[in-house]
Amino acid sequence: MIGTILGSRYRIEERIGGGGMAVVFRATDLQLGREVAVKTLRGQFGADDEFVRRFRREAQNAASLSHPNIVQTYDVGEDGGTHYIVMELVAGKTLKALIQEQGPLPVAEAARIGIAIADALAHAHAQGIVHRDIKPHNILLGRDGRVKVADFGIARAVTTDTLTRTGSWMGSAHYFSPEQADGQPASSKSDLYSLGVVLYEMVTGTVPFQGESPITVALKHLREHVDAPSLLNAEVPVEMDEIILRAMEKEPEDRFDTAIQMRDALADFLQMHLEGRTHMQSDDFPTMDLRAARSRMAGQKRERARAKRQRDPEAAARRARIRNIIIVSAVLLVLLGGLGAGAWAIWKFLDVPEVQVPPIVGVHITQAEEMLAGAKLQRAIVSERHSDLEQLYIIEARPEPGSMVKEGAVIELVVSKGPETVELPDVVGMHIDEATAVLKTERFKVGPIKEQISSRPVGEVIEQAPAARTPLKVGSEVALTVSLGPLKVPEVAGLSLEDARKALTDAGLVPGTVTERADTEPEGTVLAAIPAEGSQVTPGQRVDLVVSSGPELLGTEFSKQLVVPGPATQKVRFQVVLIDQIDGAEEPRVLVDEELAGGHHVVVSDKFYGSSAYLIINVNGVEAGWVELP
C-alpha cells in the first residue's frame, strides 16, 4: 500500500494506526501539498456490503460535524476496490499513549481534556449523532495542546433502526455504558458514561473495571459499583469524584442530562480547583459509594451556592478583620493621624494569602494571562524559544505550576516562538549516502526510502518529498526515492519457456512473440531474447524469445541405378519404396511408381535419416526384391 496514489491525489506514505475494520495511513495530498490521514477499509471487508455501508456512514457522520475538537473530514472515495476517507492529520499522540507514559494526569489537565471532549460530544449530539466508542484511544492530543475526538466508525444517527441491533457494538468493553454492555440501544448519555470512564482513567491511571474477558468486564459495568477515584489517587478532589461518579451512574437518568451540563460541571470544577477551593478526601471518610457521593454532592452544591455569596470562611474572616481594623484605624487616624495609616499598611503587607500557580504550561498566552489573573498573579515574559508548540504557547513557568506563592507574585514565563523551520536542501542527484549526511547536518530525519528503477545511476536520489527549498520544521522526516539503475533484460537463455516468461514479467517487462529454431538444446529451451540479455529497456517493453525446436535430422544421401525386369516390348508397373528406420520405426516412402518397359534403367536418388534403410522393388504389385542402402 505504501507509495500507492488513491484517487489520483493522495499518496500513501506510512501506516500510523488501525483497528478491526480499517487501517490509517499518513498520506500526502498531491494537489494541496499537505499531509493528511487516510483511513482505508480492510480488504477482507471490501466485498461485504454491510461493512462498506458502515464505512460510508462513518464518512457521512464525520463530514456533517464541524468543531475544533473533532477531527475534520476532507474527502471520501473509492479507488480500485479500496474504500477510503481523507481526514485531518493530528500531529501528536493519543490520550491512551499519554496515560501509559505518565500514569495519572494532574486533575486540572484531566478536567481541561474532559471539557474539550464534552464540548465535542455536545456538538455531535446536537446533530443527532452518538459516538458510541469514546475511549482514550480515540482522543488525539495535538502537539499544540488541542484535543480532538476521532473515529466515528461505529457512530449512528439516533433515528437509525440499526441502533437497536443487539451485538452490533464494537468498542472496547472497558468503556461500555451498562446499556451497551446489556445489548440495549445507546444514547447520548451512553457517551457521557464512557467519558466518565475516560476521566476515571485519566486521574487514576487505570480503568475502573478489569476482568479476564470482555464479557466479565461488561458484567461489572452492569452490576458493580465503582470506587471513588480518590481512593486510588489521594490527589483527586472530592468534587472531581462527584463528577465522575455521576457520569458513571448505572441508570442513564441519574447521569448528567446533557454533554453541555457535564462540560459546565467540569469547567466549574477547574475554576474552583485553580482558585484552591476544592477539597481532598479526609481520613474519616475512607470510602464512597454512589449514594454517599450523591449526598456529598448535594452538600457541595450548597457549599458552592454559599461560595457565590461568600467566597469561603477564610475570606469572610479576612473581611471581618479588615472591617475591624478599618474601624480601629479610623479612630487611630483621628487620634494619631499618620501613625494609624502606617499600621494599616504594615498589616496589609504581612497578611498576603498564598495561591497556587495554575497549570499554564502548554496553553496560549492569552488563556494563561486569564488564568493568572484569576489566581491574582502577574506575569512577566522572560524569554522566547523554539519548540513543538505553536507561537505564543507557554513552554515553561517559574515558579512551576502547582507551586504555592503569595497573591500578586510575578510568574516568569518562557513563550514558544513556534517550531524552528529550515529551508529543505536539494539532494536530488546526490548519492544516497551524501544526501543522508546533508539532511542530518540540517537536522532533518531521513525516511522512508523507496527504491525505483530509473535511467539514473544506482544509489542516486531521484526524488525527495517535500520538495527542495520547502520551509520545514527541524526534525521532520524527508522521504527519498533512490535509483536502482536502469532496467535490463534478465538472463533467460537455458530456461524453459514458462520460466523465461515469468522472469520477464517479474522484471516489469512484457513477453512477446516466440520463434522456434532447430538446435541441439532440448525442445522448448529458450535460446535467446530480443533485445538481448543485459540490454537496457524501459518498464513494460516487449521482449521476444527464440526457443529450440529440438535437433535437426541430418539425412544420408544415396543414388541407385535399377533395371526394370522383362522384355523391352512389354511394360510393367514398376514401384520403388524406401524403408527408413527412424527411432526403431519403419517409415515407408514411395520414390518411383509408374509404367515402364522392361530393360529400362532407372536412377533413384534421395536421402534417409535413420541408422539403416533399404529399397523394396515391386513389379505389377508383387515384391521382386530389395536393395540395401546406401
N, C-alpha and C positions, 0 to 999 in steps of 0.2 A: 504493500500500500504506500510505503514511503516513496516520494517522488511522483506519485500519481497526481494528475490535474483533474479535478472534478468540475463539471460544468464549464470547461474551458476557462476557468478562472481561479480556482482555489488549489494551490499546490501543497500537498501533504508533506510536512517536514518531519514530525516525530510524534510518537504516541505519548500522551500525557495522562491518560486515565481510561477507565472503562467500567462497565457494570454488566448485569446479566443480559441486557438487550442490545447495548450499544458500546462502541469504542470511541474515545475522544482523542482527537489529534490537534496538535498545533499546526497551523497552516498559514500560507501567505496569500492574501488577496492580491492577485496579479494586476487587477485593474486599479485598485486604490493604493497599492503599495503598503498595506498594513497587515499586521499579524491578527489572526482570528482563531477561534476554536471551532473545529468541525466535528460534529457528532455523527457517526455512521452506524446504521443498523447492522448488527452482526449478520454475516452471510447466511447462516442457517435459518434466519427468520425472514429473509427477503421474499421467500415464496409463500410465507404464511400471511394470508390476508388480514388476520386479526392483529398480528404484530405490526404489520405495515400501517394499519388503520390507527393503532395506538401510537405509533411513532409520529404519524402525521398530526394526530390530535395534540401531541406534545408541542409541535411547532405552532399550531394554531393557538393553543393556550398561551404559550410564552410570547408569541408575537402580539397578542392583544394586551400585554402588560407593559407599561412604560413607567418605570420607577427607579430612582437612583440606587435602591437597594435590591434590585432584581437584575440578574444577568440579561442583557439585551439580546434579542434575536434579530439577525440581519437578513437571513435568506434561508430558503428551503428548496430542495430539489432532488432529482434522481438522475443518475448517470450510469449507464451500462448495468442496470440492476442494483446499483448501490444507492440507497436512500440516505440523504444527509441533511443536517441542519447546521447552518453557519451562525455562530454566536460570538458575542464579545469575549475576548481573551482577557481574563483577570490574572495579572501578574502577582503572585503571592502564594499562599498556601491555604489548605482547608482548616476549618476550626478544629477538626479532629486531630490533624497533624500538630497544631499548636498545643492542644491539651496533652497529647502524647509527649511532646518535647518539654513542656513546662510544668505539667501537673496542674493543680488547681490554679485558676486565674484570680487576680485581685477582684474583689466583688464589684468595684467601680467599673473595671473593664468588662466584666461579665454583664453588668447592667447596661453598659453602652452598646455592647453587641446585641443583647436581648431587645433593646429599644429598636435597633435597626431591623431586626428580624420581624418583630411585631408590626413595625410600620409597613414592611413589605407585604406581610400577610394581610394587613388591613386593606391594602390596595387590591390584592388578588381577590379577597373575599367580596369586596365591593363590586368586582367584575363577575361574581358568581363562580369563582374558581377556588377549589380546595386543593392544597398542595399534596396532602396525604403521606408525605415522606420527609418531613422535617427531621433532620439529624445533622450532627456536626460535619459529616462527610459532604453534605450538600450546602454548607455555608462556606463561602470563599472570603478570605481576608486579603484585600489588596495591600500592596506594599505602602500605599498612602493611607492605610488605616480604614479604608472604606469596607463596608460589609455588604456582600452580595449573596442573595438566595438563588440557588441554581437548581436545575434538574426538575422540571415539571413533567418528567417522563410518565408518571402514573397519575398526574392530576386529572381531574374530571370536572366538567361543568356540573353544578349541583343538580341541574334538572335532568341529567343524563340517566337513562334507565340502567346502564351498565354499572352505575354506582352501587347498586344493591346486590350485585352478584357475589355470593359468598365465595371466599377463597381467591378473589381477584387481587387482593392487596399484595404488594411486592416489597415493601420497605423492610428495614431491619426490625426484628421483634423487640429490640431493646428500647425502641422509641414509639412503639404502638400505643394508641389510646386503648382503654378497655373495650370500647365498642368495636374497634378494628380487630383486636385480638379475638373477639367473640364472633367475628364474621358479619357484623352489622354495618349498616351504611355509615360512612364517615361524613362529618360535617365540619364547619369552620371551627367548632370547639375541639374537634379532634386535633387540629393543628396546634391549638393552644396547649393541649395536654403534652404534645410532643415538644413544644417549645419549653414547657416546664421541665421535661426530662433533660433537654439540652442545657438549660440553666443549672439544673442539679449537677450535671457532669462538669460544667464549667467551674463551679465553685468548690466541688469536692474532688474532681479528677477521676471520678468513676460513675458508672450508670447506677441507678437506684436498684434495679433488679438484675440478677445474674442467674444462669442455670446451664445445665448440660446441653440443652437443645432449645430451639426457638419456641417449641410448644411449652416447655417448662417456664420460660420467661414470660410468654403470653399469659399463662395461667396466673402468674404472680401479679401481672398488671390487673387481672380481673379480681383477684381475691385478697391480696396482701396490702397492708398499709405501708407507706414509705416512711423511713426515719427522717427526721428533720436534718437538712444538710449541715447544720451547726454541730450535730453530734459527730460528724466526720471531720469537720473543719471548724475549729473554735473561732476562726476569724470571720465567720459568716454571721452578720447581724440577724436578730430576730425578725426584722422587717423583711429581709430577703427570704428567710424561712417561710414567712407567711405568703409571699407572692408565689413561690414555687409550689408550696403545698396546696394553695388554692387552685393553681393551674392544673395540678395533678389529682384533683378530686375524681373519684370513680364515676360519679354521675355528672353528665355534661351540664345540667342546670346549676350545679354547685360551683362551676368554674367561673372565670370572668365571662361577662356577657359577650364581649367583642374583643378583637385584637387591639382596637383603639383603647379600650379600657385597661387592658393589660399593659400596653405601651405607656399609658399615663401613670399607672402604678409604678412601673419601673423608673420612669422619669422623676416622679416624686421621691422615690427611694434614693435615686442617685443624688438629687439635690440635698436631701436630708443627710446622706452619708458624707457628702463633701463639706457640709456645714458642721459635721461632728455630732449630729443629733440622732444617730441610730444607736441601738442597744445590743450588747452581746448577751449570750445565754449565761445565766448565773449558776453557781454550784447547787443552789436549792431548787433548780428547775432542770433536772438531768435528762428528762425525756419529753418527747412531744408527739402526740398522735394528732390525727386530723381534727378531732373535736376540740382538743386543747388548743390547737393552732387557731381554730376559728374563734374561740373565746379570747385568746391572746390578741388576735387581730382586731376584734371589736374594741378591746381596751386600747390598742394602739391607735385606732381610728379616733377614739375620743381624745387621746393624748394629742394627736396631730391637729384635731379641731381646736383644742385649747392652745396649741402652739401658734395657730394663726392669730389668736388674740394676744397671747403672751408667749414669747419665744421659748423660754424654758425657766426653771426655778432659779438657776444661777443668774440669768439675765434680769429676772424680776428682783432678785436680791441686790444686784448691782444698781438697778434703777432706784431701789429703796435707799441704798446707801448714798447714791448721788443726791436724791431728794433731801435726805437728812443733812448731808454736807452742804448742799446749797443753802438750806435754811441757816445752818450754823455759820456758813461763810458769809451770808448776808449780814448776820448780826455782827460777825467779826469785822466785816468790811466797814460797817458803820462805826464800830468801836476802834478797830485797829487799822483801817484803811488798807494800804498795800500789803500788810502782813497777811491778812486773810486771803487775798488773791494769790499770794505766793504759796500758801499752804495748799490751796486747791490745786495749783499747778503741779506741785510735788506729788500729791496723792494720785492725781491723774496719771502721772508718768510711771509711778510704781505699780499701778493696778491695771496693766495691759494684759488682756486674756490671750491664751495661746490658741492657735488654729492649725489645722492640718493642711499641708501643701496638697492641692488637688492633683489628680492624675492627668497632667497636661502633656506628657511626652507622647508624641505621635498625633497630636491634634493641631489644627490650624491656629495660627497666631491670634486670629480674631476670637475664636472659641476659647483659646487659652486665656486671653485677657478677660473675657466674661467670667470664666471660672475663677480666676484670681480675684477679680473684683467681688464676686460673690463670697469669697473667703476672706475679704477685707485685706488683700495683699496687693503689693505693687510689683511691677515687672521692669526689668532692665535687660535689653538685648546686648549681650557682651561680645558675641561673635557669630559669624556665619560660616558654614562649611558645606561642601557637597555631601549628599547622602542619597540613599534609595528613596527617601521621602520626597514628595513634591516640594516646590518652593513654598516658604513661609510656614512649614510644619515644624513643630518643636522636636529637636533631636535630643536635647538634654536640659535638665533644670537643676539648679543648685540653690538651696538645699533640695534633695531628691523628693519627688512626690511621696506622700505618706509621712514626711517628717513634721514634727510639731515646731511651730515658730510663733513669734509674737504677732498680733494683728498689726498690719501696716508694714510688715517686713518686706524688703525688696527681694524678689526671686530673680536670680540671674538666668537668662535663657540663651541657649545656643540654637540658632534657627537654620533650617535647611535651605541651601541655595539650589536644591534640586539635584538630580543625578548629573555627574560630570559627563559631558559629551566630548567626543573627539572625532574629527573627520576621518572616516574609514579610508585607509590607504588602498591603492590599486595594486593588487597582487596577481591579476590575470597576466599570464605569460611567464610567471616565475615558476621554478621548480617547487614542488610541494614543501620541501624542507626549508627553502628560503622564505616562502610565503608564510609558513608557520612561525618562523623566527621573527619576521617583520610584524605580524599581528600580535604576537606575545609582547614584543617590545612596546607596542602601542597599547598594551593592557587589554587586549581582546582575547576571547577564547576561540579555539578552532574546533569546528564540528557542527553538524555532521559532515563527513567527507563522502562524496559519491564518485564512483569511477564510471567513465564513459569512453567508448571507442570514438576516436577522432583522428583527423589528419595531423594533429599536433604530436610532438614527441612524448614518449612515455614519461609520466610524472609531472607534466606541465599543467598548471592551473588554467582551465579554460573558461571558468565561470565562478563568480562569487555572489553571495546574497547575504546582506543587502549589497547594492551596487557601490562601487568606489565613490569616495567623496561624500557619502551619506553621513550626516552628523549622527553618531551612535553613542549610546551610553557605555561608559567604560565597564568592561567585564562582560559585555554582551557576546553572544556566540555569532560567529561568521561561518556560514555554510560554504563549502568549496566543492567544485566539481573538477576532478583530475582526469587527465587523458590516459587511456590505456594504450595509446598509439593507434595507428591505422588498422583497419580490418583487413585481414589477409585470408586467401583461400586456404583452408586447412588441408593437411595431408590426408588424401583419401585413397591413393594407389595401394592396391593389395587388399582393400576392404571389400566386403560383399556390397552389392548394390544398395541393399536396405540400410546397412550401417553407414555407407557413404552419404546417402540422402539425409540420415539423421544428423551426421556431423555437420553438414551444410546448414541444416535448419537450426541446430543449436548455435551456430556461429552467426545467425541472423541473415543467412543467405537463402536463395530460393533454388532448389534443384531444378535443372532444366531438362533438355532432351537427352535421350540415351542412344548412343550409336554403338553397334556391335562390330567387332573386328576379330578375325581369327588370330589366335595366339596360343603359345604353349601353356599360359596360365589357365587354371580351371575355368570352365564356363561360368559366367556371372560375376567374375572377379573384375573390379574396377582397374583399368589400366592407366587412365589419366583424367585430368579435369581441364576444362576450357572456360575461363582463363586458367593458366597453370597454377599448380600448388605454390603458395607463397606470394602470389600476385596480390597487389593492393586493390581492394574493391570497396564498394560502398554498401552499407547495410541494405538488404533487400535486393541486391543484384542477383541476376540469374547465372548459375554455373552449370554448364553441360558436362556430361560424363561419357567416357569411352569405356566399353565393357567387353571382356573377352567372350567370343562365341565358341571357344574351345580350339584345339589344334587342327590345322588344315590337313586333309588326307593327301599324300603325295603319291600319284599314280606311277606304275611301271609300264612304259610304252613297249609295244610289240608290233611285229609285222610278219604275216604268214602268207605264203602262196599255196593255194589249194586248187586241185583239179576236179572238175565235175565228171563223175563216172558216166560211162555209156557211150554209144556211137554218136558221131557228130550230127547224124541225121535225125536224132531223137532228142527232144527236150524233156527235162525233168524239173521237178520242184526242188530247188537247192536252198537249204537253210543252214546258217551257221549261228550257233548260240554260245555266248560267253558265260561261263560259270565262274563268278568271282567270289571267293570265300573271304568275307569280311567279318571279323569278330566271330568266327565259327559258323556263320550263316551263309548259305549259298544264295547269291543274288544273280539270277539269270538275266541276260541282256541280249536280245536278238541283234546280230550285226548284219546278216545277209538273209534275204527271204525273197527269192524271185525265180522265174522260169529261165533255165539256161540249157544250152546244147551240150551234149557230152563232149568231154575233152577240153572244154573251155577252162582257161586258167583264171582264178580269182585271187586277188591280193586283199587280205584282210588286215587292217591296221587299227589299233586303238590302245587303250591303257587299262590296267587293272590295279586295284588298290589293296587287295588282301595279301596274305602271305603266300598264297598259291592260287592258281587259276588254270582253266583248260577250256578248249573249244569242243562242242558237240556238233557233229555234222549229220544232218537229216536229209534223206533223199526220198522224195514223194511221201513224206511223213513218217518214214522209217529210219531209225538211227542207223547210220552207216559207218560210224567210227567216232573217235575223239582224238584231239591233238593237245598235248601238254604244253603249257606256256612257262617261260617265254620262248 
